[in-house]
Amino acid sequence: MSLKSLTHSDRKEVSTNSVSAEGERIQTIQFSKLTTDIQCLLAAKFGSTASSLKDSVVLSCSQLTNDCITFKLKDFFVFDTVEEEHIPVFFKVAQILNCNNIWFLYGHIYMPRSFSCHHYAYCVEKVEYGSVIEPWNVIDYHPLDGYQQNGVLYVSLQHKIVKVNYCVLRLT
């Protein structure tokens, strides 16, 4: 699978099969130039060490689109839900990366502390460490906005997320 780069009046676009990356900030980065945190997380995803990937080239972009689903920097997505209460766990995109022709989102997970009826939004708190996920592993593809008021970060969600665990039954 090869990457091709096209320039359209100061916008760049890179495509790998049906996935396209766009933005003014498409960059090619040596794996060894990434932060240690990102190197370790990506190496863990590949089941190898950061030193074995040091010669790899990583693509970084500001927007990723696949099948009409768009991921942009600074957007929040529902990454998971907590137990049967269906409380959403949010993920904020900090970087969009392509390593070894696999797309990853690097960012932070935000856990809800409470729900504000006045703002109709969740009050969220950032988890200390960063995370790397594949874009297709979020459970809701609607990008969400976060906003801060009086030092509290809110993420509004206008619909309820219900995660259903599917199982395969074998009848004998």
N, C-alpha and C positions, 0 to 999 in steps of 0.2 A: 504494500500500500504506500503510495508516494504522496507527499504534500506538495501542493502547488499554490503559489501566491499570486494574487491578482491585485492590482491597485486601481481603485475607482475614486478619482478626485479626493485624495487624502484619506480615503477609507481603504482598509485592506480586508481581504477575505481569504481564508484558507479552507480548503475542503479535504476531508478524508471520507470517501464513499458518500453516504447521505448526510453526514454531519458537517456543518460549516461553522467556522469561527470568524468573527468579525470584530472590527473596532479600529480605533486609531492607534492602539497600543499593542499590536501583535509583535511579539518579540521571540527570538530564538535565544535560549539561555543554555549554557553548559550546566549539566546536573551539579557539578561541583560548586557552582556559583549560587545555588539555592541555599536558603537558610538551613542550618543543621536540622531543625525541627521538620521541615518539609522533606529533606533528604531521608531522614529516618522513617517517616511515615510512608513515603513512596516505596522505599526499599522493603518495608514490611508488607506492603500490598503485593509486591512481586515475589515475596518469599526469599529475598536475597539481602545482601549487605549494601550499604551506601557506597562502599569502595568498589564493588563490582559494577555499579551503575555510573561511576564517576565520569566516564567518557561519553555517556549518553547525552543527546541533545533534547532539551525540553522546550516545547512551544507554550507560550503564555499569551492569552488574549483577554479582551474585556467583555466578550459576548460569545455564547455558544448556542447554536440552534440545531435541533434535530426533530423532524416530524412536527413542526410548528410549536415545539416546546423550546423556549428561550431562557437561558441562564445568563444573568448579568452580574457584574461585580456589585457588591453591597446589597443585593436582594436577599430576602429571607425566604426560606422554604420550610414546609413541615417535613422534618426528617423522620420522625417516629412519633408514637403516642405512648403514654404511660398507662400500662395495665388496662383494666376494663373501664376506667374512668374516661378514657379517650382524651386525656389532656395532651395537647400537642407539644412536641419537642422541636424547637426551631434550629435551623442551620443558616448562618449568614456567610455568603460567598465572599472570600477575600481574594482568591486567585483562581483562575481557570487554567489548568495545565494539561498538556498532552505529553505523556512519556511512553515511549515504545508503542506509539499509535493507539494508546488507550487514554481516554479523557478522564480527568479527575477534577474535583472541586476541593480546594483547600479553604478552610475557614474555621469558625468556632460554633460550637453548639450552645444554644441559649435555652436555659430551663425556666419555665414559668414559676414565678413566686406566688402570684395571685392574679385574679381577674378583676379589672376595673370596670364596673357597670357604667360609670360616668363616661369613660372613654371608649367603652365597648372594645377593650383590648386587653391583652395579657401583659402584665408587668414581668419582664424577663431579666435574667441575670446570666452573664457570660460565664461559661465553664473555663477554667484556667488554661487548659491546654488546647492546641489546635487539632483539627481532624482532617483527614482526607477521605472523601467518599466518591463513588462513581455517580455521575449526575442522574443516572436512571434508577438509583436506589432511594430517592426521595419518594414519600408516599403521596404527596400532593404537588402537582406541577405549577400551581398558581403562585407567581411571585408576590411576596407580601412586603409592605413597607414597614419600616421601623421609625419611630420618632421619639425624641427625648423631651421631657417636660419636667422641670424642677429636679433634674438629676436622675430621673427614673426613665428607663427605656421601655417603650410600649411597642408591641407588635399586634396589629389588628387582624382579626380573622373573621370574615363575614359568614362563614359556613362551618358546620361541624365535620370533623374528620373522624371517620370510623375505620379502624384497621381490622381487616378480617383475615384470620389465619386459615389458609386453605390446606386441606389434607387430601390425600389420595386413598380411596378405599378400594380394597381388592375383595371381590366376592368370589368365594370358592364353591 
